Amino acid sequence: MFSRSCVDLLNLVSGEDFPNIGRTLNRIPRVMTVPGIISDFEGNDDDDGRSDCAASDVVSSVAQERRIIVANQLPLRAQRDLESKKWCFEWDNDALALQLKDGFSPEVEVVYVGCLKAEIDPLEQEEVAQFLLEKFRCVPTFLPVEIQNKFYHGFCKHYLWPLFHYMLPISPNHGARFDKTLWQAYVSANKIFANKVMEVINPDEDFVWIHDYHLMVLPTFLRKQFHRVKLGFFLHSPFPSSEIYRTVPVRDEILRALLNSDLIGFHTFDYARHFLSCCSRMLDLHYESKRGHIGLDYYGRTVSIKILPVGIHMGQLESVLSLPVTAKKVQELKEQYEGKIVILGVDDMDMFKGISFKFLAMGQLLEQQPELKGRVVLVQIANPARSRGRDIQEVQNETHLLAEEINQKYGGPGYEPIVFINRTVPTHEKVAFFSISECCIVNAVRDGMNLVSYKYTICRQGSPALDKALGIDGSAIPRKSMIIVSEFIGCSPSLSGAIRVNPWNIDAVSDAMNLAISMPEVEKQMRHEKHYKYVSSHDVAYWARSFDQDLERACRDHFLRRCWGIGFGLGFRVVALGPNFRKLSVEYIVSAYKKTNSRLILLDYDGTMLPQGSVEKTPSSEVISVLNSLCSDPKNIVFIVSGRGKDSLSKWFSPCEKLGISAEHGYFTRWSRESPWESYMLATDFDWKKIAEPVMELYTERTDGSSIEQKETALVWHHQEADPDFGSCQAKELLDHLENVLANEPVVIKRGQHIVEAKPQGISKGIVVENLISTMLSRGKPPDFVLCIGDDRSDEDMFESIARSISDPSLPSIAEVFACTVGQKPSMAKYYLDDTVEVIKLLQGLATASVQPPKSAHLQVMFEGSL
């Protein structure tokens, strides 16, 4: 019986895949909840149908699909019983981690991993952990107090949270600066979470879903342990623009850790766009969109990007709406605010929720519309702060002072313009406030999603119990609601009927309040209907189900690929290759090289023998030496096949007397330094250059860092030194522009790696390969060994041409063919090398094999010498 690790090893050694071997293994629980003996991998069934390894409750869970939900906090409430002194636990129905379970099939088992909201004595932790696993399928993560404080209150809440909300720590009094000890605590906490997941995971079957910015490096720890783990990550906060994110000293480590996921989710396109921009600017990774799915190629793995805002739990909210205690509270509030228009705000107490801006806008509304005094009330519910610190205290002090100031200025006997509720408010009371409020304002200066407006919409739709409490006929009276929402929060794009505001613009917020109050009833009804239709259909179950389906799709080909890990620490990543795409080893190709007598070696230059981005384009002495060594072997024909001009290539490779050169994608070819240049086409009209060059000059002038390369047969626009996003955008525009103006010319326009090239039709590196093989055949030396190495799209033409030559029955069969691309990426080639360094090492290995005498001859010399 093979273990999964054994199968992985066999994959690497043989290059073959064994998906069926791994799937024959029974699932063995990582955490045993009852005493027992694991007899063997197959599990011998007794007469009563139970396995020797565990009790029936464990075995029954083995066959189930399973999702492991990992979040900073478990969806549990904990309190100690005063009499028995024992811990009591219950589900926290408001926790998103619990609510998303509704998106899974009833047959799916859900296991939760996270911290408890209470501090458990170390002596009680084992007992509590056992109880939570058996009773709630929860695995508690117990962090040491020091790590917990530095991890959560330090790095997460005082560094990451403000920075992800666009607040840079410019001075010590303006946010916490990066602290290496806090970062180390963050990494340590993520490692502890990883260890807990490893205790319960079956890596071949389970899906892991990680939540939020607290656990951004967790994917690396799991991927390092299980190369094929099925891993999703969802970020519930904003992802900042690259200008903000690039200030993080550990920016690359966090990005690479997130890229160890299979699927990364964001609430809005803006957040996803910022993440993709960071990947492009800092890691030089570019995304592709195909059939509605966005993906990043990361060392052969496709990391999918999901954009979908989370929803609310409809069932839970509707059940609260139907409670008698809710109806009673609604009646109380209706009487309390009789004759008044209630504007409601519900926010956490932190610096980004814009509560003070809301208060200022309310004061300005009463200043500009004095007739509203005594009629309009802003009720602000402030949820307790999730963290602690000086900044929270400053926000609390500011909001209290503002509320008092405005109430003193505009209030009167029996009237307070601002009702500031700064305490824990139970859910039914919040629902009651939602139900009686004419308008809801969400004024955050920056927030991830914020579901307050969604909850408000559902509450305004009402329920039979509430209708009775309010004394209305729900079937006869149309529902209405008004929402004022900040432009800078995740729910804004989905609320098309809301009044969107810039929270920093107090005048605009005040005007929006007045508009919401005075808007015609019919329009309020239409806006409410639009919002209710969206919110009710895009609930939390819809969100979870959609993410889960995309995660399954993203992991579908895990066992069809050969995987191995490279890198250390948080730089670890997995290289994943198809079954027919493998790394070209020196030993393997040298073995074939020695057995052949007519060899054709084709080498691209830029990106293959010269690193991309190198300022000095002249080949190194090392490159010249290895090329001369290969050319000195009479069995070899060696060619540089490049898009560069023939004058540059002639100058650079003048020390290589026997080297063949094919310049400008094969338009010019010579077989050695002394032989003349041959052109592919005897006569070609290049008048099209007079049209193309002014267009390229226009884009060069407007794109800083770009340049034009003049060739005899082609024009190339380079944008490698330009801003990555702007350069790519301009390249797309230039491609479209040139295709339009040159539509009637015998020219082809192509995009390459950081270039746009215009060249004559019928010219390609593929033609070079066909001509060289044809010439060798005509000379009576058909190639029995072909090595072709390239790195970009133009080299794919060579790989394709070689594949055609192999499959053409009219041509002699080529014994050994090695088409090799540089870097792991989709390619027509069967082999790859990581970089230019490996290319040179491989060529040096071949050169060494050329100069070594055969082993038999070497032995003969030794024998004769001994005589």
N, C-alpha and C positions, 0 to 999 in steps of 0.2 A: 504494500500500500504506500503510495507516494504522498508526502505532505505537500502543502501549497508552496512552502519555501523550496522544497526539492524541485517542484515543477518550475519555479522561477529560475533556479539554477540551470536546469536542463534547457530552458528557453535560451539562456545566454550562451551555453556551450554549443548547442546544436543548431540554434536559429529556428527551431520548430516550435509550434505552440501546442499546448496540451490542455485545451479548455475542459475536456471531458474528465480528465483525471482529477482536477481540483473539485469538480462538481459532484464526484461520487462520495466525497467525505460527508459524514453526518455532522450537523452543527452541534458543537459542544459548548454549553454555557460557560462563559468566562467567570461568572460568579455563581457559585453553588449556594443555593438557599436552603438546602437540606443536606445532612450527612449522607455519604454514599461512596461508592468505589467506581472509578472510571475503568471499565474492564478492557476495552480496546476501542479502536476507531469505528468499527462496524456496529458495535452495540448489540449484544446477544439478548434477544427477547426471551423472557420467561414465559411460562404457560399462561400467566395472567395478563400477558401483553405489556408488562412494564420492563423497562430496561434496567440493567444492573447499575447504571451510572447515577441515577437520581430518581426522585419521586415523580409521580405523574404530573404534578403541576409544572415541573421544569420541562419534562419531555414534551408536554403538550404545546409549550411555547416554542419548541425547537423548529417546528414546521411552519411557523407563522412568518409573514413578512414583518420587517421591523424597521422603525425609524428611531434614530437616537437624536434627540433634541438637546443641544448644548447651549446654555445661556448663562449669563453671570449669576442669575438667581433662579432657584427652583420655583415652580408655580405653587408654592405651599405657604400657609400661614402657620407659625409656630408660637406656642405659649406654654409656660410651665404651670401645671395644676398646683394650686396653692396648698391643697391638702395632701395629695400623694407625692408631691414634689417631682412628678414625672412629666416628661414632655408630651404635649398633645399637638397633633398636626391635623390640618384640613386643607382641602384644595383652595387656592386663591382664584376665584372665578374671574377676576379682572385681569389675570396674567395672560398675555398674548400667547406664551408658550403652551398654555393649556387650551386656549380657544382654537388654535390652529389645528388641533386634533380633529376637528369636525371636517376638515378637508380631506382626511384619509378614509380609506375603506374601513368598515367595522372590523374586518379580519386583520388589520394591521396593528401590531403591537407597538406601543410608543414607550420608549424609555427616556427619562429626563436626567440630565447631568447638570449640576450647578451648585451654587452656594445656598445655604439657608439664610434667612433674614434674622436669625438669632445666633448668638454665640454659644456653642455647645462645649461643655467641659471636655478636655481630651479623654478623661476616664469614661465618658459616656458616648463617645463618638462611634465606637464599634457597634454598640447596641443600637444606637439610633440609625446608623447606616443599614444594619440588617433589617430593622423594622421598616424603614422607608422603602427598601428594595422589595420586600415581600408585600407590603400593603399598598404602596403607591407606584411601584416601578420607578422609583427615583434613586439616583446615586448622588449622595451629597459630596461636595468638594469642600473639605475642611482646610482653609488656608490659615497658616500661623498669623497671629494678630499683627505682627510687624509687617509681614508681606501684604496682608489685606489692606492695611492703612496706606502703605506706599503704592500698592497696585491700584486700588479703587479710588481712595480719596486723594492720592498723590498724582500718579501718572494719568489715570483715566479722567478724573473730574477736574483737576486743576491744570492739566497740560493739554491732553488730547481734545477734551470736550470744548474748551474755548477756541482752540485752534481750528477744529473742524467747523466751528461756527464763526470763522473769519476774525477772531480776536488774537492778534499777535502780541506776544509778551515783550513789547518794545522796551519797557522799563520794569524794574522789580515790583513797582507798585501797580503795574498794569498787566496782571496775569503771571502765572508761574513759568519760569524759563525751563528749558530742558535740563534735567538732572539725571546723570548716568545711573545713580543708585535707584532712582524711581523706575527707570527703564529696565534695569536688571530685575527689579521686583515684578514688573509687568511680565517679563519673559518667564520668570520663575513660576508665577501664578498660572500662566498659560501651559507650562510644562506639567503642573499638578493636574490641571483639567485634562490634559492629554493622557496622563496615567490613569485617570478615572475612566475615560472613554475606552482605553485599552483593556480595562478589566471586564467590560461587558460586550465589546464589539465582536461580531463575526465578520471579518473584513471582506469575505467573498460575497456576502448576502446583504448585510445591513447598509442602510443609507444614513449618513450623518449630516445633520443640518445645524450649522453654527450661527449664532445670532450676535450681531452688533460689535461695536468698536472695542469692547473689553477683551475680545478674543481674536484679534486680527492675526496673531502669529501662530495660533493653534493649528491651522492647516499644515504648516511645515512639520510640526512634530508628528502629526498623524500620517502624513504622506511619507515621512522618513521611515516610519515603522511598517506601514502597509502601502506599498507602491500603487496598488490598484484600488485603494479605498474610494468609496463613492461619497463625494464630499461636496456639500453646498454651503455657501456663506451668504447671509443677508445683512446689509448695513442699514440700520434704522435711523442713523443720523445723516446729515449732509456730508458729501465728500467735497472738500474745498477745491478751488481752482488750483492749477499748477503753481501759480505765483505764490499762493499761501502754503501749499503742501511742500514745496521744494525747500522751505525753511526747516523742515524736520530733519535733524541730524541722522536719524535712522530711517530715512525715507525709502531707500532701496530695500532694506530688510523687510519693511512692512509690505511694500508692493509685491516683492517676490513671495512672501508668505501667503498673501491673498491669492496669488496666481497658482499656488499649490492646490486650490479648490478646483472643482470641475465646473461649478456654476456660481457666479457672483451676482447677487441681486441688489437693486437700488430702487428707491421709490419713484424717482423721476429721471427723465432723460438728461437733465442738467447734471445731476450727481454722477450718472454713468459717463457722460461726456467728459467731465473733469477727471474721472479715474482713467479713462482711455487716453486722455491728453497727457497725464502723468506717465503712463506706461510708454507713450511715444517719445516724450521729451527726455525721460530719465533712463529708460531701459531700451529705447529704440525698437519697441514692439508696436506693430501696426495691426489694427483690427480690420476684419472684413465682414460685410453683411451679406448673407445668403439666404434667400427665401424667408426673410423676416427675422432671421436669427443673427445676432452679432457674436463674433468669436475672435479670440486672440490665439495665434499659434505660439505655444510656449514649449520649446524643446520637443516638438512632435506631438504634444498634447494640445487639444483645442479647449481653451477655457471660455465657456459661454457666458454671455452677459444678459441678465434678465432685468427688464424695467417694468415694474408693476407696483402701484401703491397698495399698501395693506388696507384692509377694510375693518369694519366693526363686527361684533358678534350679535347678529340680529336677534337670535332666540333669547339670549341673556337680557338684552335691553327691553325686548317686548315683554318678558316675564316680569321685569321690574315695573314696567308701565302698568301692569295688571294687578300689582299688589295693593291691598287695602291701605297700607301705610303710605304709599305714594299718593293715592287719591286723597287721603286725609291731609297730607302736606300740601297738595295742590290747592285744596279748599282754603287752607290757612294763608297761603301766599296770595291767592286771589283776593281775599279780604284785605290783607295787609297792603297790597298795591292797587287797590280799587281806584279806578280813574287815572292811573298812571301808565305811561309807556315804559316798559322795562327793556333795557339793553343789557345783555349778559356777557360777561367774560369769565372763562374758567381756565386758569393757567397754573403751572408750577411756579413756585417762587424762585426764579433765577434771573440773571441779568439779561437773558436773550428774549424774554417773553414780551417785552415792550409794555409792561403794565403802566409805567409812569407816562409813556407817550399817550396811552389811552386816557389817562386822567387829565392830561393837559388838553387833549382834544375835546374832552367833555366840558372842561372849563371854557374853552373857546366857543363851543357850541352855545352855551348859555350866555356868553358875552355877546355873541352876534345875533342870537335869537332869544331875546329876553322873554318873549311870550311863552317859551318852553319851560321857564322856571316853575317849579311845582308840578310839572306834568311828566318830565322825563327823569328816569332814574337809571344810573349805571350800577348794576350789581356785579361786583368783582369777587369771585371765589378764588382764593389763593391756596393751592395745594401745598403741603409742607415741602420744604426743599429736600432734594435727594442727597445733597452733600452738605458740607459745612465749611465755614471759612469767612474771612473778612468781607469778601465780595458779596456773599449772601446777606450778611448783616447790613451792608451798605444799601443793598436793594430794598431790604425790608424797611430801613429807616427812611429812605427817600420816598417810597410809596405811601407810608403812613403820614409823613409830613405833607405830601401833596394832597392826599385825601382830606386831611384836616383843613388845609388852607382853602381848598375849593369849597368844602362844605361850609366853612365860616363865611366865605365871600358870597356864595350864591344860595346858601340854604336859608331856612327859616323855621319857625315853629312847626313841628310835625313833618318837616321835609329835609332830607339829606340827599343832595344830588348823587353822591357816591356812597354806596353801601359796601364797605370793604370787609369781607368775611375771611379772616386770616386764621383758619383752623381746619382740622380734618372734617370734611363734609361727607356723610354717608352717601352711597350711590343713589338711594331713593330720593334724597333731598336734592341732589344735583338734577336728577330727572325731573323733579317737580319744577325747579327753576327753569330748566329748558322748556318745559311745557307752557309756562305762562309768559315767556319772553317774546316780544315782537321781533327782536333782532339779536343776533349773536355776533360778537366781534372777536376775531382772532388776529392779534396785532403784533405777533412775534417778529423781531428784527431778523431772526434766522432760526429755523426749526426743521427737524427731519421730516416728519409727516404731520403730526398733530391731528387727532381724530375728533376734536371737540365739535367742529362744524358738522361732521357726519352724525354724531350722537344727537346734536340739536335737531337735525333734519328729521330723524326717526321719531324723536319725542314730539315734535310738532305735528307729525302725522297722527299721533294719539292712539288711543285704544278705547274699547267700549267702557271700561271702568273709569278712565279719565274723563271721557265725554259726559258720563253721568255725574261725576264730581264737579265738572265745570258747568253742568246744566245745559248742555247743547245736544242737538241731534246730529251725530257724526255723519250720518248718511246724507243729510241735506245741506250741510255747511261745507264749502270747499276749504281745504287746508291751505295755509299760507305760512311763509317764513322769509326772513331776510338775513343774509350773511354778509358781513364785511370781513374780508380775508387779506392778510398780508401777501405781497408778491413773493416773499422770500421763504415760504414754507411749502412742504411737499404736497399738501392737499390742494393747493391753489389751481394747478392745471386741470384737475378733475371737476372743479366747481365752476362750470361755465356760466352759471347764473348769478354768481356772487359779485359783489362790488369789490374789485381788487384795489388795494391801496399800497402806497409806499409808507411804511410806519414812521419813517423819519420825517415825513412831511405832515406836520401837525394840522396845517390848513386842509390838506386833502382828506385826512382822517375825519376831521370835524365836518367837512362837507359831505362825506360819505354817510356819517351818522344822520345828518339832516335829510339826505336823500332817502335813506332807508326808512325813516319815519314818515316822510311825506309821499312816498311812492304809491301810485294807485293800487287798490286792492287786487284788481285783476292781474296786474303784473306780478305782484307778490305771489299770487296763486300759481302763475305760470312758472316762475322761478323755482318755487317749492316743488312743483310736480317734476320738473327736470332733475332737480337734485335727488329727490326721493327715488326716482327710477334708477339712477346710477348707484346710489349708496346701497339700496336694497338688493341690487343684483351683483354688486362687487363687494361682497362681505368677506370676512376673514376666511371662511371656508373656501370661497372661490380663489382667494389669493394663495392659500396653502396648497390647494389642489393643483393650481396652475404651476406653482414653483416645483412641486413634487413631480409633476409630469415632465417638466423641462429638465429636472435633475436626472430622471430615468433616461431621457433621451441623450443627455450629455454623457452618461456613463455606459451607453449601450455597447460600445466597442472595446471596453476595458480589457476583456480577455482575448481579444483578437490581436492585441499588440504585445510586443516584447518590451519589458520595462526594466530599467535599472536606475539607481540613484547616483548622482554626482554632487560634489560640493560639500562644504562643511558648515556647521552651525545653521544660522538662518539663511545662508546662501544655498542651502540644499534644494535640489529640484530633481525631478524624475524625467529621464529621457524615455520617450515612448515611440516605438517604431512599428510600422506594419510588418507582417510576417515576411515580406519579400524585400524589405528595405533595411539594410544593415551596415554597420561600420566596416570600412575596408581596412583590414589588418595588413601590416607589412609582410608578415610571415606567409599569409595566404597568397598574396599576389606574387611574391618572390618565387614561391614554389611553381606557379604557372609560368612565370617569366623565364625561368631556367629551362623549361621544357620546349620553348618555342624558338623559331629561327627567323621569322619575318614579322617584325613588330612595328606597329604604328602608334605613336604617343602624341596625343593632342592636348594642348594646355592653354586655357584662357590665362590672361595676365592680371588685370585689375580684379581684386577680390579673391583671386585664386593663388597667385604667387606673390602678389603685393597686397598688403592689408588695405581694406577700404578706409578712406580718410587719410591715408598717408600723404604727407605734404611732398616728400621726396619721391618722385615717380621712377627714378633710375633704379634698375634691379641691383640688388646687393651682390657683393662678391660671392656669397654663398650660393645665390641663385645661378650666377654665371658659371660657377665651378660645377654644380650638379648637372647643368644643361650640357656643358662640354663633355662631362664624363659619359652621359647617356648618348650623345652624338658620336662619340669615339667608337662605340660598339657598332660594327658593320651590319649587325642584324637589326638595328634600330633606324627608323625614320621619325624624327622629332620635329613637331611644328608648334609654334606659338600662334594661336588663332584668336585675334583680338579685334575689337572695334576701333582701336587707336589708328592714327594715320601712319602711313608707311615710312615717312621721314623720321618720326619719333622712334618707331620700333627699330628702324635700321641703325639709328644712332645708339640707342640703349643696348642693343644686342650685337654690336659690331665685334665684340670679343669672341662671339660664337660662330666659328667659320662654317660648320656643317649644319647649323640650325635653320630649319625652314620657317618662314614667316608668312602668315596670311593676314593681311591688314584690312581694315575697314569692312569687317564682317565678310571677308572673302572676295572683295572686288579686286584687290591686288594680292598676288601670290608669287613667292620666289622659293626655290628649293634649297638654296644655300646662299652664303654671303656673296659669292662670286657670280651666281646665276642672275639673269635679268628678271625684272618684275614682269609678270604676265597679268593682263586685266581680264576679268570675267567677260565683259562686254567690250567689243572693239570700239563702238561709237555710242555715246550716250549724251543726250541733251540735258544740260544742267541749268537751263534758264529758270527752272522752278526755284532755284536758290534766291533769285532776285525778288521773288514773292515771299519766301519763307523768312529770309534774314531780317527784314524790317519788322515783321511780327515778333520774332524772337527778341529783337532789340527793345521793342516796346515792353515786353515782360521782364527783360533784364533790368531796364530802368526802374520798373515799379517793384522789383523784388530784390531787396538788399541781400547780398551774399550769393546771387546767381551769376552765371557767366555763359558765354557761347564758345563752343569749340568748333573751329573751322577745319573741315577735312576736304580732301579733293572731291569726294563723292557724296559727302553727307554734311549735315549741320546738327550739332548736339547742344541742347540747352541743359546745363548742370544746375542743380539747386541743393547740393549736399551741404553747403555752408549757410543756407538760408534757414529761417525759422521753420521747424519741421511741419507744423500745421499749415502755415501760410505758403511754404514752398510746395507742399503736396497739393494744396488747393489751386495754386497758380499753374502747376503742372497739368492738372485736369483741364483747366480752362484753356491753356495753350494747346493741348492735344486736340480739343474740340475746335479751337480757332484754326489750327493748321489743317485739320481734316476738311474744314469748310472751304478755305481759300485754295487748297491744293486738290480739290475733288476731281478735277479734270486732268491732272498731271500724273505721269507714270512714277508716282512716289508713294511710299508707305510710311506712316507715322506710327512710332511705337514708343511706349513708356518702358523704361528700365529702372534699375535701382538708382534713384535720385537723378534721373535724366529723362528728357524727351528727345527723340532722335528722328530726323527726316532723312530718308535714304532711298535710292532707286529701288523699284520693284524687282523682285526675283533675286535679290542679294540677301544671303543669310549664311550663318555658320554651318547650317545643314548642307548647303550646296558644296561647301568646302570639303566636308567629310566624303560626300559622294564622289567628288572629283578626285580626291586623293586615293580612295580605294580603287576607283576605276583606273587610275594611272598605274597603280601597283599591279593590278591584274594584267594590264596591257604589257607590262614589263616582265611578266612571267613570275612575279613574286607576290602572289596573293597573301594578304596578312593573315597570320594565324594567332595574332595577339593584338588587341586594340585596347588602349587605355585612354580615356577621355575625361578630363577634369575641368569643371566650370562652376560658376557660382550664381549667375543671374538668368533672366528670362531668355536672353539671346543664346545662352548655352544649351537651353532646352531643345533648340533646333538641332544641335549636334546629337544629343541623346536620342531624339526621335529618328534622325537619319540613320544612326547606328542600329536602332531597333528594326527599321525597315530593311536594312542590308542583311540582317540576320535572318529575317523571315522570308526574304526573296529567294525562291527556289532556283532562279536562273543564275544566282551567284554562288561561288564556292562557300561552304560553311566556314565561319570563323571559329576556331577552337576556343579561344579565351577572350571574353569581352568584359571590360570593366568600365562602365559608365558611372561616374562619381560626381556628386554635387558637394559643394562646400557649405556646411550648415545643415541642420535637420529641418527640412521643409518639404512640402509636396513637390515631387519631381518625377520626371520620366526615368531618372537614373535609378539603378538598383542599390547603389552604395553611396555612402557619404563619409566625409571627413569633417571634423569640427571647425577647423580654421586653417589659415595659410601656413602656420607652423607645422601642422600635421601633414600638409601637402608636401612641404619641403622634406620632412623626415621620410615620407614614403618614397619620394624620388631618390633620396640619398640611399635608401635601402635597395632600390633597383640598380642604382649606379654601382654600388658595392658588389652586387651579384654579377654585374657585367664584367668587372675586372678580376673576380676570383677565378682561378683555374679550376677545372673540374676536379672533383675529389679523387677520381681514379688516376688522373694524370699526376696529381700531387703525390699520391702513394707510389706511382711508378718512379718519379724522381727520387723519392726517399729510398726506394729499393735499390735503384741503380747507384745511388751515392753510397749505400752501405756495402755494395760490392767493391 
